[in-house]
């Protein structure tokens, strides 16, 4: 979504918007005759400014009739330049109007009881009925909260933090951040933890406290933590700090969060700084069954979370969770949380439809609508680019040029820190290369050979490519395609 442009010919159009920034076909042809090849290079790394985008706000007629919740929708409408509110009685009736509007982001404004697992599945299904069917068309999330004040706070926030200090309830991802700590969730390795100090290298340590739950809560309550992520056993109202079992847990009740040891309350979480929470490897934490006993809603209410990612089902396959996390932490700060989840979902769909791991198609189908993001989908809380660039697995560059009466695109991928295996034994480890396009394109098709590619899909607003075999660090691969003017 965030792109930096180096213009050598014509200005790009706004992604997902009418192509008003492009000259007519006749002017383009004239330019093509006068210039042998004019081109636009699009670096898909983070830019300091964002392109304009279309932002759809979907709210049921019943919820819109409540002035407090309708205010959430109107605040979002005023927040973004090209935003539009759509009301509905049934979600499917909006497929046509949304196709016409061509949103880049969709925010579903929901009361918490509306945001059920069934609704999450319906929302994902609606997105796949739009212009990229059967793939998704827009980055989406649900704006909700334990109370309407939570949703209103989330809608109003226009100053998302960089994830400078991270807190892991599992050991991974700290290397992409300037600072943070991450503890092992495994009870048999509970003394293991990782520490990253500003300007220093990641340290693996083996002197964690006897029970690190209280240390985690103290950090959160100190309003220093910008992002939390966890794995291990969990439910709709609780997270178990240790796996497979241990004495500690964090439970939710009436919008609050309490740290428990052997069932006894030891500390409460009360944090106000904006942050995100990623339930990467947890079952059910984003499933809202009882509003007063909801783990995710409690983090939005008393934990300071303005964005929450998690599973609404029991997870055993987990492609959506681990895929989202890799996209967020290891793609050079190109994606926010909702975008990272969208990319993971398109990766899953590519693997399903191209049968990249035929034996696991049923597992992927299970994971397809298993997760949700609560919060503003365009809220740009990201990993800081300075550290993310050093940890990213690959970088991407997109070149656009005139070729006769067509637009030619070339995606260049440079592999960096590690070898990348595009033919893993399990689908849950598939990580295709993904890039958003700077405009909606028409009738795309492959250009040239694709001998190093096992599968790809070119949508109206993105391209996703799975290369073949293992690509070594330092190698570069390209993928070219064309689209009509």
LOFI-561993 format. One line per 10 residues: number of its first residue (from 1); their letters; for each residue x, y, z of N, C-alpha, C. Coordinates in steps of 0.2 Angstrom, whole numbers. Example, Ala and Ser with C-alpha at 12.3 -4.5 7.8 and 13.67 -1.06 7.14 Angstrom:
<recs>
1> AS> 66,-28,39,62,-22,39,66,-16,39; 64,-11,35,68,-5,36,64,0,39;
</recs>
This chain:
<recs>
1> XXXXXXXXXX> 4,-6,0,0,0,0,4,6,0; 10,6,3,14,12,4,20,11,-1; 20,16,-6,25,15,-11,28,21,-12; 35,21,-15,38,27,-16,39,27,-24; 38,33,-27,38,33,-34,44,37,-37; 47,34,-42,53,38,-46,50,39,-53; 48,45,-54,44,46,-61,49,48,-66; 49,44,-72,53,46,-77,48,48,-83; 42,47,-83,37,49,-88,31,51,-86; 26,47,-86,19,49,-84,18,47,-77;
11> XXXXXXXXXX> 14,51,-73,12,50,-66,7,44,-66; 8,40,-61,3,34,-60,-3,37,-57; -8,32,-58,-15,34,-56,-15,31,-48; -20,33,-45,-21,31,-38,-24,24,-38; -20,20,-34,-22,13,-34,-30,12,-32; -34,9,-36,-41,8,-34,-45,13,-36; -43,19,-39,-47,25,-40,-47,25,-48; -52,29,-50,-53,30,-58,-46,33,-60; -45,31,-67,-38,32,-69,-38,39,-72; -40,44,-68,-40,51,-70,-33,54,-71;
21> XXXXXXXXXX> -28,51,-67,-22,54,-68,-18,52,-74; -20,47,-78,-17,46,-84,-20,50,-90; -16,52,-95,-18,55,-101,-22,50,-105; -25,52,-110,-29,48,-114,-25,43,-118; -28,38,-121,-24,32,-124,-20,36,-130; -23,41,-133,-20,44,-139,-14,48,-137; -14,51,-131,-9,55,-129,-3,50,-127; -5,44,-124,0,39,-122,3,36,-128; 0,35,-133,3,33,-139,7,38,-142; 6,44,-142,10,49,-144,16,49,-140;
31> XXXXXXXXXX> 16,49,-134,22,48,-129,26,42,-131; 23,37,-133,26,31,-134,30,32,-141; 28,35,-146,31,36,-152,37,41,-151; 36,46,-146,41,51,-146,47,49,-141; 45,44,-137,50,41,-132,51,34,-133; 57,31,-134,57,24,-135,55,20,-130; 56,22,-124,53,18,-118,53,22,-112; 47,25,-110,46,29,-104,44,24,-99; 47,25,-93,46,20,-87,45,23,-81; 42,19,-76,41,21,-70,43,16,-65;
41> XXXXXXXXXX> 47,17,-61,50,12,-56,46,13,-49; 44,8,-46,40,8,-40,43,4,-35; 47,7,-30,50,4,-25,44,2,-20; 43,-4,-18,38,-6,-14,39,-6,-7; 45,-3,-5,47,-2,2,43,4,4; 43,5,11,39,10,14,41,17,12; 36,21,10,37,28,8,35,33,14; 37,39,14,35,44,19,28,46,18; 25,45,12,18,47,11,14,42,8; 8,42,8,4,36,6,0,39,0;
51> XXXXXXXXXX> -1,35,-5,-6,36,-11,-13,37,-8; -17,41,-11,-24,41,-10,-27,35,-11; -32,33,-8,-35,26,-8,-43,27,-7; -47,22,-10,-54,22,-8,-55,18,-2; -59,20,2,-60,17,9,-68,17,10; -70,10,10,-77,9,11,-79,7,18; -84,10,21,-86,9,28,-93,6,27; -93,-1,30,-99,-5,29,-102,-5,36; -109,-3,37,-112,-3,44,-119,-6,42; -122,-10,47,-128,-13,46,-133,-7,47;
61> XXXXXXXXXX> -139,-7,44,-144,-2,45,-146,-2,53; -146,-8,56,-148,-8,63,-143,-4,67; -136,-6,66,-131,-2,70,-131,5,68; -132,7,62,-132,14,60,-137,18,63; -143,15,65,-148,18,69,-146,20,76; -141,17,78,-139,19,85,-134,25,84; -135,31,87,-131,37,86,-124,36,88; -123,32,94,-116,31,96,-112,27,91; -115,22,89,-111,18,84,-111,21,77; -116,24,75,-116,28,69,-110,33,69;
71> XXXXXXXXXX> -109,36,74,-103,41,75,-97,38,73; -96,32,75,-89,28,73,-89,28,65; -94,27,62,-94,27,54,-93,34,51; -96,39,54,-95,46,52,-88,48,53; -85,46,59,-78,48,60,-73,45,55; -74,39,53,-70,36,48,-71,39,42; -77,41,40,-78,44,34,-75,51,33; -74,55,39,-71,61,39,-63,60,39; -61,54,42,-54,53,42,-50,52,36; -54,50,31,-50,48,25,-54,52,19;
81> XXXXXXXXXX> -50,54,14,-52,59,9,-57,55,4; -56,49,2,-60,46,-2,-64,40,1; -68,42,6,-72,37,10,-79,37,9; -82,32,9,-90,32,8,-93,26,13; -99,28,16,-102,24,20,-108,20,16; -108,13,17,-113,9,14,-117,6,20; -123,6,20,-127,3,24,-131,-3,21; -132,-8,25,-135,-14,22,-139,-18,27; -144,-22,24,-148,-26,28,-145,-33,28; -142,-35,22,-139,-41,21,-132,-39,17;
91> XXXXXXXXXX> -127,-42,20,-120,-40,17,-120,-41,9; -122,-47,7,-122,-48,0,-125,-43,-5; -130,-39,-2,-133,-34,-7,-128,-29,-9; -122,-28,-5,-117,-23,-7,-112,-25,-12; -112,-31,-14,-107,-33,-19,-107,-29,-25; -113,-27,-28,-113,-23,-34,-110,-16,-32; -113,-12,-27,-111,-6,-26,-103,-5,-24; -101,-11,-21,-93,-11,-19,-89,-12,-25; -91,-16,-30,-88,-16,-36,-87,-10,-40; -92,-6,-40,-92,1,-43,-88,5,-39;
101> XXXXXXXXXX> -88,5,-33,-84,10,-29,-76,8,-29; -75,1,-30,-68,-1,-30,-64,0,-24; -66,-2,-18,-62,0,-12,-55,-3,-12; -50,0,-9,-44,-2,-7,-44,-5,0; -48,-2,4,-49,-4,11,-57,-5,13; -59,-10,17,-66,-10,19,-65,-10,27; -69,-6,30,-70,-6,37,-77,-8,39; -78,-14,42,-85,-16,44,-86,-13,51; -90,-8,52,-92,-5,59,-97,-10,62; -95,-13,67,-100,-18,70,-100,-17,78;
111> XXXXXXXXXX> -106,-18,81,-106,-19,88,-103,-26,89; -101,-27,95,-97,-33,97,-101,-39,95; -107,-39,97,-111,-45,96,-112,-47,89; -111,-42,84,-112,-43,77,-106,-47,74; -100,-45,78,-94,-48,75,-92,-55,77; -97,-59,75,-96,-66,76,-92,-70,71; -90,-76,73,-86,-80,68,-90,-81,62; -96,-81,62,-100,-82,56,-100,-76,52; -100,-70,55,-99,-64,51,-92,-63,48; -87,-65,52,-80,-65,49,-80,-69,42;
121> XXXXXXXXXX> -83,-75,42,-83,-79,36,-87,-75,31; -93,-72,32,-97,-68,27,-93,-62,25; -89,-59,29,-85,-53,27,-80,-55,22; -76,-61,23,-71,-63,19,-74,-65,12; -80,-69,13,-84,-71,7,-86,-65,2; -88,-60,5,-90,-54,1,-84,-51,-2; -79,-50,1,-73,-48,-2,-70,-52,-8; -71,-58,-8,-70,-63,-13,-75,-63,-19; -80,-59,-18,-85,-58,-24,-84,-52,-28; -79,-48,-26,-78,-42,-29,-74,-43,-35;
131> XXXXXXXXXX> -70,-38,-38,-68,-38,-44,-62,-43,-45; -59,-46,-40,-54,-51,-41,-56,-58,-40; -62,-59,-40,-65,-66,-38,-61,-71,-42; -59,-77,-38,-61,-79,-32,-56,-76,-26; -51,-72,-28,-47,-69,-24,-50,-63,-20; -47,-60,-15,-49,-54,-12,-48,-48,-16; -52,-43,-14,-51,-36,-18,-48,-31,-14; -50,-31,-7,-48,-25,-3,-46,-28,4; -41,-24,7,-39,-25,14,-45,-23,18; -47,-28,23,-52,-27,27,-51,-28,34;
141> XXXXXXXXXX> -55,-25,39,-55,-27,46,-62,-24,49; -63,-26,55,-69,-25,58,-67,-20,64; -71,-14,64,-70,-9,69,-75,-10,74; -73,-12,80,-78,-14,85,-74,-12,92; -77,-14,97,-74,-13,104,-79,-16,109; -76,-17,115,-80,-19,121,-86,-14,122; -84,-7,121,-89,-2,121,-89,2,115; -94,6,113,-93,11,107,-87,16,108; -86,17,114,-80,22,116,-73,19,113; -73,12,114,-67,9,111,-66,10,103;
151> XXXXXXXXXX> -72,8,100,-72,9,93,-71,16,91; -74,21,94,-73,28,92,-66,30,93; -62,28,99,-55,29,100,-51,26,94; -53,20,92,-49,17,86,-50,21,80; -56,23,79,-58,27,72,-55,33,72; -54,37,78,-51,43,78,-44,43,78; -40,38,79,-33,38,80,-30,39,73; -27,44,72,-23,46,66,-16,46,66; -13,43,72,-6,44,73,-3,37,75; -4,32,71,-2,25,73,6,25,75;
161> XXXXXXXXXX> 8,21,80,15,21,82,19,16,77; 25,17,77,30,12,74,31,7,80; 32,1,78,33,-4,83,40,-4,85; 42,1,89,49,2,92,51,-3,97; 46,-5,102,47,-9,107,42,-15,107; 44,-21,106,40,-27,105,40,-31,111; 35,-35,112,35,-40,118,32,-46,115; 36,-51,116,34,-58,113,32,-63,119; 26,-66,118,25,-72,123,27,-78,120; 31,-77,114,35,-83,111,41,-80,108;
171> XXXXXXXXXX> 46,-84,106,52,-81,104,53,-81,96; 51,-76,93,52,-74,86,51,-67,85; 53,-64,80,52,-58,77,55,-52,80; 58,-53,86,62,-47,89,67,-44,85; 70,-48,80,76,-46,76,73,-40,71; 67,-40,70,65,-35,65,63,-28,69; 64,-28,75,63,-22,79,69,-18,82; 68,-12,84,74,-9,87,75,-11,94; 69,-13,98,70,-15,105,65,-20,106; 66,-24,112,60,-28,114,63,-34,118;
181> XXXXXXXXXX> 58,-38,120,60,-44,124,55,-50,121; 57,-56,121,52,-61,119,54,-67,123; 49,-70,126,50,-76,131,48,-82,127; 51,-88,129,48,-94,127,42,-96,130; 37,-99,126,31,-101,128,31,-108,131; 37,-112,129,37,-119,131,39,-120,138; 35,-123,142,37,-124,149,43,-127,150; 45,-132,146,52,-135,147,58,-131,145; 56,-125,142,62,-120,140,60,-113,143; 57,-113,149,55,-107,151,60,-102,153;
191> XXXXXXXXXX> 66,-104,154,72,-100,156,74,-96,150; 72,-98,144,75,-95,138,71,-89,136; 74,-84,134,71,-78,132,76,-74,127; 74,-69,124,78,-65,119,77,-58,121; 82,-54,120,83,-47,122,86,-43,116; 83,-38,114,85,-33,109,85,-26,112; 91,-23,113,92,-16,115,94,-12,109; 92,-6,110,93,-1,104,100,-1,102; 101,-2,96,108,-1,93,112,-7,94; 109,-12,97,113,-18,99,110,-24,95;
201> XXXXXXXXXX> 114,-30,95,112,-36,92,107,-40,96; 103,-44,93,99,-48,97,103,-53,101; 101,-54,108,104,-58,112,99,-64,114; 102,-70,114,98,-76,116,100,-77,124; 96,-77,128,97,-78,135,94,-84,138; 96,-86,144,94,-92,147,93,-91,155; 91,-84,157,90,-83,164,83,-79,165; 78,-82,161,71,-78,162,69,-79,169; 64,-75,171,62,-76,178,58,-82,179; 57,-85,185,53,-91,186,47,-91,183;
211> XXXXXXXXXX> 43,-86,183,37,-85,179,37,-78,176; 37,-78,169,38,-71,166,31,-68,165; 26,-70,167,19,-67,166,19,-60,169; 22,-60,175,22,-53,179,26,-48,175; 32,-51,173,37,-46,169,33,-43,163; 29,-47,159,26,-45,153,21,-40,155; 17,-41,161,12,-36,163,15,-30,165; 20,-30,168,24,-24,170,26,-20,165; 28,-23,159,31,-19,153,25,-16,150; 19,-20,149,13,-17,146,10,-11,150;
221> XXXXXXXXXX> 10,-12,157,7,-6,161,12,0,161; 18,-1,159,23,4,159,22,9,152; 17,7,148,16,10,142,22,11,137; 26,6,138,32,6,133,31,2,127; 27,-3,128,26,-9,123,21,-6,117; 24,-7,111,20,-5,105,17,-11,102; 19,-17,103,16,-23,100,17,-29,104; 12,-33,105,12,-39,108,10,-45,104; 14,-50,104,12,-56,100,13,-63,105; 8,-67,103,8,-73,108,7,-80,103;
231> XXXXXXXXXX> 8,-85,106,7,-92,104,5,-96,110; 3,-103,108,1,-107,114,-6,-108,115; -8,-112,120,-15,-113,121,-19,-107,123; -25,-106,121,-29,-100,122,-36,-102,121; -41,-98,123,-48,-99,122,-51,-92,120; -57,-91,120,-61,-85,119,-60,-80,124; -58,-82,130,-57,-78,136,-51,-78,140; -46,-82,137,-40,-83,141,-34,-85,136; -28,-83,139,-22,-85,136,-17,-89,141; -15,-95,139,-11,-99,144,-3,-96,142;
241> XXXXXXXXXX> 0,-94,147,7,-91,146,12,-96,144; 11,-103,147,16,-108,145,12,-114,141; 16,-117,137,14,-122,133,18,-129,135; 15,-135,135,8,-136,134,3,-134,140; 6,-133,146,3,-131,152,7,-128,157; 5,-124,161,9,-121,166,4,-117,171; 7,-114,176,3,-111,181,0,-104,179; 2,-101,174,0,-94,173,-4,-93,167; -9,-88,167,-13,-86,162,-15,-79,163; -18,-76,157,-21,-70,157,-28,-71,155;
251> XXXXXXXXXX> -33,-69,159,-40,-70,158,-43,-63,157; -49,-64,154,-53,-58,152,-60,-58,156; -62,-52,158,-68,-52,162,-71,-45,162; -77,-43,159,-80,-37,160,-75,-31,157; -72,-33,151,-67,-28,148,-60,-28,151; -59,-31,156,-53,-31,160,-48,-37,159; -42,-37,160,-37,-42,159,-33,-43,166; -33,-49,168,-30,-51,174,-25,-57,174; -19,-56,176,-14,-61,177,-16,-66,182; -16,-72,181,-17,-77,186,-12,-82,187;
261> XXXXXXXXXX> -10,-84,193,-5,-89,194,-9,-95,198; -10,-101,196,-13,-106,199,-20,-103,201; -23,-100,196,-30,-97,197,-31,-91,202; -26,-89,205,-26,-83,209,-24,-77,206; -28,-72,206,-26,-65,203,-20,-62,206; -16,-60,202,-9,-57,204,-8,-50,201; -11,-49,196,-10,-42,193,-15,-41,187; -17,-34,187,-21,-32,181,-18,-28,176; -20,-29,170,-17,-25,164,-21,-18,163; -18,-13,164,-21,-6,162,-16,-2,159;
271> XXXXXXXXXX> -17,-2,152,-12,2,148,-16,6,143; -13,12,142,-16,17,138,-13,19,131; -6,17,131,-3,19,124,-5,14,118; -7,17,113,-9,13,107,-4,8,105; -7,2,104,-2,-4,102,-6,-9,98; -3,-14,96,-6,-19,92,-5,-26,96; -10,-30,95,-9,-37,98,-10,-42,92; -5,-47,92,-5,-52,87,-6,-59,90; -12,-62,90,-13,-69,92,-10,-74,87; -4,-74,86,-1,-77,80,-3,-85,80;
281> XXXXXXXXXX> -2,-88,86,-2,-95,86,-7,-98,91; -12,-93,93,-17,-95,98,-24,-97,95; -27,-102,98,-34,-103,96,-39,-98,99; -44,-96,95,-50,-94,97,-50,-87,100; -44,-83,101,-44,-77,105,-48,-72,102; -49,-72,95,-53,-67,92,-60,-68,91; -62,-74,94,-69,-76,93,-73,-73,99; -78,-69,97,-82,-66,102,-89,-70,103; -89,-73,108,-95,-77,110,-99,-73,116; -95,-71,121,-98,-68,127,-94,-61,127;
291> XXXXXXXXXX> -97,-55,126,-94,-49,126,-90,-48,132; -93,-50,138,-90,-49,145,-85,-53,146; -83,-58,142,-78,-63,143,-74,-64,136; -72,-58,133,-69,-59,127,-62,-56,128; -57,-61,126,-50,-59,127,-48,-53,122; -50,-53,116,-48,-48,111,-52,-42,113; -58,-42,114,-61,-35,116,-58,-32,122; -56,-36,127,-53,-34,133,-46,-30,132; -42,-33,127,-36,-29,125,-38,-23,121; -43,-23,118,-45,-16,115,-48,-11,120;
301> XXXXXXXXXX> -51,-14,125,-54,-10,130,-49,-7,136; -45,-12,139,-41,-10,144,-33,-11,143; -32,-14,137,-25,-16,136,-21,-11,131; -25,-6,129,-22,-1,124,-22,-3,117; -24,-9,115,-24,-11,108,-29,-7,104; -26,-5,99,-30,-2,93,-31,-6,87; -27,-12,88,-28,-17,82,-27,-23,85; -31,-28,83,-30,-35,86,-31,-40,80; -26,-45,80,-26,-50,75,-27,-57,79; -31,-61,76,-32,-67,80,-36,-72,76;
311> XXXXXXXXXX> -37,-78,79,-41,-84,76,-48,-84,79; -53,-85,75,-59,-86,77,-61,-93,78; -57,-98,76,-58,-105,77,-52,-108,80; -52,-114,82,-47,-118,85,-42,-119,79; -35,-117,80,-31,-118,75,-26,-124,76; -25,-127,70,-20,-133,70,-16,-132,64; -18,-129,59,-14,-128,53,-10,-122,53; -13,-116,54,-10,-110,56,-7,-106,50; -8,-108,44,-5,-104,39,-7,-97,39; -13,-95,41,-14,-88,41,-11,-84,47;
321> XXXXXXXXXX> -10,-87,52,-6,-84,58,1,-83,56; 5,-88,55,12,-87,53,13,-84,47; 9,-84,42,10,-80,36,9,-73,37; 4,-71,41,3,-64,43,9,-61,46; 12,-65,51,17,-63,55,23,-62,51; 25,-66,46,31,-65,42,30,-59,37; 24,-58,35,22,-52,31,23,-46,34; 21,-46,41,22,-40,45,29,-38,47; 33,-43,49,39,-42,52,45,-43,47; 44,-47,42,50,-48,37,49,-46,30;
331> XXXXXXXXXX> 45,-41,29,44,-38,22,46,-31,21; 51,-29,26,54,-22,25,49,-17,27; 44,-18,31,39,-13,33,34,-11,28; 33,-15,23,29,-14,17,21,-14,19; 20,-18,24,13,-20,26,11,-18,33; 5,-15,34,2,-15,41,-1,-22,43; -4,-22,48,-7,-29,51,-12,-31,46; -17,-27,44,-22,-29,40,-20,-31,33; -15,-27,31,-12,-29,24,-9,-35,25; -5,-36,30,-1,-43,31,-6,-49,31;
341> XXXXXXXXXX> -12,-48,34,-17,-53,34,-20,-54,27; -21,-49,24,-24,-49,17,-19,-53,12; -12,-51,13,-7,-55,9,-7,-62,11; -7,-64,17,-7,-71,19,-13,-75,16; -19,-71,16,-25,-75,13,-24,-76,6; -21,-71,2,-21,-72,-5,-15,-78,-6; -10,-78,-2,-6,-83,-2,-9,-90,-1; -13,-91,3,-17,-97,5,-21,-99,-1; -25,-94,-4,-29,-95,-10,-25,-97,-16; -19,-94,-17,-15,-96,-22,-13,-104,-22;
351> XXXXXXXXXX> -11,-105,-15,-9,-112,-14,-15,-117,-15; -21,-115,-13,-27,-119,-14,-28,-120,-21; -29,-115,-25,-32,-115,-32,-26,-118,-37; -20,-117,-35,-15,-120,-39,-12,-127,-37; -15,-129,-31,-14,-135,-28,-6,-136,-27; -3,-131,-24,4,-132,-23,6,-137,-18; 1,-139,-13,2,-144,-9,-5,-148,-9; -6,-152,-14,-12,-155,-15,-15,-159,-9; -11,-162,-4,-13,-166,1,-16,-161,7; -15,-155,6,-17,-150,12,-22,-145,10;
361> XXXXXXXXXX> -25,-146,4,-30,-141,2,-36,-141,7; -38,-146,10,-44,-146,15,-41,-142,21; -35,-143,23,-33,-139,28,-33,-131,27; -31,-130,21,-31,-123,19,-38,-120,18; -43,-124,16,-50,-122,16,-52,-120,23; -50,-124,28,-51,-123,35,-49,-116,37; -42,-115,35,-39,-108,37,-41,-102,34; -45,-103,28,-47,-97,24,-50,-92,27; -55,-93,32,-59,-88,35,-58,-89,43; -52,-91,45,-51,-92,52,-49,-87,56;
371> XXXXXXXXXX> -46,-81,53,-44,-75,57,-47,-69,55; -46,-64,59,-49,-58,58,-44,-52,61; -45,-46,59,-41,-40,61,-47,-36,64; -46,-34,70,-51,-29,73,-47,-22,73; -50,-17,71,-47,-11,70,-48,-8,64; -45,-2,63,-45,2,56,-40,-2,51; -43,-4,46,-38,-8,41,-33,-4,38; -34,3,38,-29,8,35,-24,11,41; -25,8,47,-21,11,52,-13,8,51; -9,13,50,-2,11,47,3,10,53;
381> XXXXXXXXXX> 1,6,58,6,4,63,11,-1,60; 17,0,59,21,-5,55,28,-5,59; 32,-10,57,38,-11,60,43,-5,57; 47,-2,61,51,3,58,55,1,52; 55,5,47,59,3,41,66,2,42; 69,6,47,77,5,48,79,-2,50; 75,-5,54,77,-12,57,74,-17,52; 68,-15,50,64,-20,45,68,-22,39; 71,-17,36,75,-18,30,81,-23,31; 84,-22,37,90,-27,39,87,-34,40;
391> XXXXXXXXXX> 81,-35,42,78,-41,43,74,-44,38; 73,-41,33,68,-43,28,71,-49,24; 67,-53,21,69,-59,18,70,-58,10; 66,-53,8,68,-51,1,65,-44,0; 67,-40,-5,65,-34,-7,62,-34,-14; 57,-30,-15,54,-30,-22,54,-23,-25; 54,-23,-32,54,-17,-36,49,-18,-42; 45,-14,-43,40,-14,-49,42,-9,-54; 43,-11,-60,44,-6,-66,38,-7,-70; 36,-1,-72,30,0,-77,33,4,-83;
401> XXXXXXXXXX> 31,2,-89,33,5,-95,28,4,-100; 29,9,-105,24,8,-111,27,3,-116; 23,-1,-119,26,-6,-124,20,-6,-129; 21,-2,-134,15,-1,-139,9,1,-136; 4,-2,-137,-3,0,-134,-4,-3,-127; 1,-6,-124,0,-9,-118,5,-7,-113; 3,-8,-106,8,-7,-101,11,-13,-99; 18,-12,-98,22,-18,-97,24,-17,-89; 24,-23,-86,26,-23,-79,31,-28,-77; 36,-26,-73,41,-31,-72,43,-31,-64;
411> XXXXXXXXXX> 41,-36,-61,43,-37,-54,50,-40,-53; 54,-36,-49,61,-39,-48,61,-40,-40; 63,-46,-39,64,-48,-32,71,-50,-30; 74,-47,-25,81,-48,-23,80,-51,-16; 83,-57,-16,83,-61,-10,89,-60,-6; 88,-59,1,93,-56,5,96,-60,10; 93,-60,16,96,-63,22,97,-71,22; 92,-74,18,92,-82,19,90,-85,12; 91,-91,12,88,-95,6,81,-95,7; 77,-95,2,70,-95,2,67,-101,-2;
421> XXXXXXXXXX> 64,-106,2,61,-112,-1,54,-111,-3; 53,-111,-10,46,-110,-12,42,-117,-14; 46,-122,-12,42,-129,-12,43,-133,-6; 41,-130,0,41,-133,6,37,-139,7; 38,-143,12,34,-150,12,27,-148,15; 26,-143,18,19,-141,20,17,-134,18; 10,-134,16,7,-128,14,8,-122,19; 8,-124,25,8,-119,30,14,-115,30; 19,-117,27,26,-114,26,27,-110,19; 22,-110,15,22,-107,9,22,-99,10;
431> XXXXXXXXXX> 26,-96,7,27,-88,7,28,-85,0; 23,-85,-4,24,-82,-11,26,-75,-10; 29,-72,-16,31,-65,-16,24,-61,-18; 23,-56,-15,17,-52,-16,19,-44,-17; 15,-41,-21,16,-34,-22,9,-31,-24; 7,-25,-20,2,-22,-22,4,-18,-29; -1,-17,-33,0,-12,-39,-2,-5,-37; 1,0,-41,-1,7,-39,-7,9,-43; -11,5,-46,-17,7,-50,-21,0,-51; -27,1,-53,-31,-5,-55,-29,-6,-62;
441> XXXXXXXXXX> -28,-12,-64,-26,-14,-71,-31,-18,-74; -31,-18,-81,-36,-22,-85,-33,-27,-89; -36,-33,-89,-35,-39,-93,-27,-40,-93; -24,-42,-87,-17,-43,-87,-16,-50,-89; -10,-51,-92,-8,-58,-94,0,-58,-93; 2,-64,-93,9,-65,-92,13,-63,-99; 19,-60,-97,23,-58,-103,30,-62,-103; 32,-65,-108,38,-69,-108,37,-76,-105; 42,-79,-103,43,-85,-100,42,-85,-93; 39,-90,-90,39,-91,-83,42,-98,-80;
451> XXXXXXXXXX> 48,-99,-83,51,-105,-82,53,-106,-74; 54,-101,-71,56,-101,-64,51,-100,-59; 44,-101,-62,38,-99,-58,34,-106,-57; 32,-107,-51,27,-113,-51,20,-111,-51; 19,-105,-49,12,-103,-49,12,-95,-48; 6,-92,-51,6,-85,-50,-2,-83,-51; -3,-77,-49,-10,-74,-50,-9,-66,-51; -12,-63,-56,-11,-56,-57,-18,-54,-57; -20,-50,-51,-26,-47,-50,-27,-40,-53; -32,-37,-52,-33,-30,-54,-29,-25,-50;
461> XXXXXXXXXX> -27,-27,-44,-23,-22,-39,-17,-26,-36; -15,-32,-38,-9,-35,-35,-7,-40,-39; -1,-42,-38,2,-48,-41,5,-53,-36; 5,-59,-37,7,-64,-32,11,-70,-36; 17,-71,-34,21,-76,-38,24,-81,-33; 24,-87,-35,27,-92,-31,33,-95,-36; 39,-94,-34,45,-96,-38,46,-104,-37; 50,-106,-41,52,-114,-40,58,-115,-36; 57,-120,-32,62,-123,-28,65,-118,-23; 72,-119,-22,75,-114,-17,79,-109,-20;
471> XXXXXXXXXX> 78,-103,-18,82,-97,-21,87,-95,-16; 93,-94,-18,98,-93,-13,99,-85,-11; 101,-84,-6,102,-77,-4,107,-74,-9; 105,-68,-11,109,-64,-15,107,-64,-23; 102,-69,-24,99,-70,-31,94,-65,-32; 93,-64,-39,87,-60,-41,83,-63,-46; 76,-63,-45,72,-66,-50,67,-60,-52; 65,-61,-58,60,-56,-61,54,-60,-64; 48,-56,-64,42,-59,-66,39,-53,-70; 37,-54,-77,34,-49,-81,27,-51,-83;
481> XXXXX> 23,-45,-84,16,-46,-86,14,-40,-90; 9,-40,-94,6,-34,-97,-1,-33,-95; -3,-27,-96,-10,-25,-95,-13,-20,-100; -19,-20,-102,-22,-15,-106,-22,-8,-104; -22,-3,-108,-23,4,-106,-30,5,-104;
</recs>
